[in-house]
Amino acid sequence: MEGTLIDFSMNMVYQILIQAVTILFFFIVIKKFFYDKVADILDKRKENIEEEFDTADREKENAIKLKDEYEKKLNDFNEESIILKNQAREEAKKESSLIIREAMNEAASIKNKANDDINKAKENAMKDIKSDIIDISMDITNKVIEDALDENKQKELIDKAIESIDEV
């Protein structure tokens, strides 16, 4: 058998056959004693991995829900803070208007009181002037009577009295 690539001897064929039977025997033994156990372990591992993926998906969904709730609460809080800020501004405007109105009323009251005081002072001054005029007239009359002056001197005294009244 010279022209063949591999030279098959009977010994070699027996060895191949024994090895094939041995391998077949090992496969049968492994299948019989270990395959179900290994398959169970692999199935359990597969179930655990799938369960972990399911748990991770649920946790992810819960996290998304919590994030959405948080964002909603944050938006609500922002809206509420804007509303509160606007209400505070409105209250401040009302308060400032009230303060300005009260200040204007107080200023008007002070002005009216000052005008009343001025009018009373004028009235008192007029009374004082009248009293002074009466006193001056009485003095002039007394002087005229006492001195029994002539007509020119009387006119002169009356003119002076009138001028002093005009000056006041």
Order of alpha helices (4+ residues) and beta strands (2+ residues): alpha-alpha-alpha
